[in-house]
């Protein structure tokens, strides 16, 4: 029997998908939803044993997880950084805040590493989505009906080279390449906004929904251990890529997550994009 | 005596600065202004022997430069790609258009290399700004009154590492780094828009005009020979960096151009930014 899983849930679709996948795999799950981050569309949390907590109240999380018999922890979803001055702190939060602030100043990766270390210091084991919900991990090969052509494969190769070079410098996880030209490279703005700005480039450089060109690629940073922050796509990513005129999405097989694979495949088919997992 | 210099002038301040600097250095200058690109603020061209030409009329440029006794050519300034279907072509333009279109599809660098090769095939020597107007090249050391502190120097080092890695892949020439975090990386959108999006990131990650943090860096792509497309800054770059809350600008000494050094220094001093040339 697998250990009971505690999920700290931020925003977006990933926490729901992880919780559902883990439960479908036979695990008991207890979810703590982060106040201020879980956001809209959070009704799913009602389907699981759960409670809500302030991101400034780690003491509550430790206590609740222990009460529930949770031994493994997973952090998933987007966290909007609170204004620390307005943060509701418990006693442990007060003690840990200086280290959290220091980590936060170094970016999301560092903050995530700090949070994972904090739970491990309390005796919990922190695991990644690939372990808790292996069905979400991108496989090698095509999802849906469309297949990348040789131009798309060349653009994916170039995109992965860019993302690996950037990732080695801990910059970003994503890029858009169109017929050899790097249209956009992700840094602190995140993948969604990077995709959106492709549509604002002059039309000679990019595709359109009527004439799709270029690919989005996402891959693990070589600096990431993969446990806590794999790149993710979902239906909304496919919609954004479609709106930006892209021809498809290339993901690192074994190094990226797909939320709702069946829905992603159907959306990609409907909009005319490919989604391909590539072994790097 | 130095050869007479022919300048193909696109938009922005660089062509004016090059023409003025070359003439101040004792060179005769003849300018061909590109219709559709020279843009607003192009009155300066009246101070030099000149004519206007369509970017589709290379035959006219060859003929005029020969008539004027020009032997060396310099391409400078931004060129807005025309709609090729609306382009006014001369006979040579018709012949060269297929190659130009092919190069254009591969990005600005490729288009520029094609244009340089086109003039060289006609017997002209194509030179870079560093040769024609060495006074515009960024020197080592600080321009203006402010000096980067240790944090800024660390951010510049990280920024140059990012730009060199990206440049080796022919992606971009610029990045913004703030206290170790890569806020933005340049691809096809160009430096101006990259700087502008820094101001849209959440405030915890970046500086503000009241609390300046982070640096813009620009460096030559290792793939560029430096002759035709050095990175450029001017007064407007300082203003954009200031509006985005940056603390300063780091440039590759010997590998970047500064239009109007005295004005850039004065603007940086007035707005509270440093401008530093760093030998890589």
Interface residues (C-beta under 8 A of the other chain):
Chain A: X81 X104 X105 X106 X107 X158 X161 X162 X165 X166 X168 X169 X170 X171 X172 X175 X176 X179 X180 X181 X182 X183 X184 X185 X186 X187 X188 X189 X193 X197 X200 X201 X202 X204 X205
Chain B: X81 X104 X105 X106 X107 X158 X161 X162 X165 X166 X168 X169 X170 X171 X172 X175 X176 X179 X180 X181 X182 X183 X184 X185 X186 X187 X188 X189 X193 X197 X200 X201 X202 X204 X205
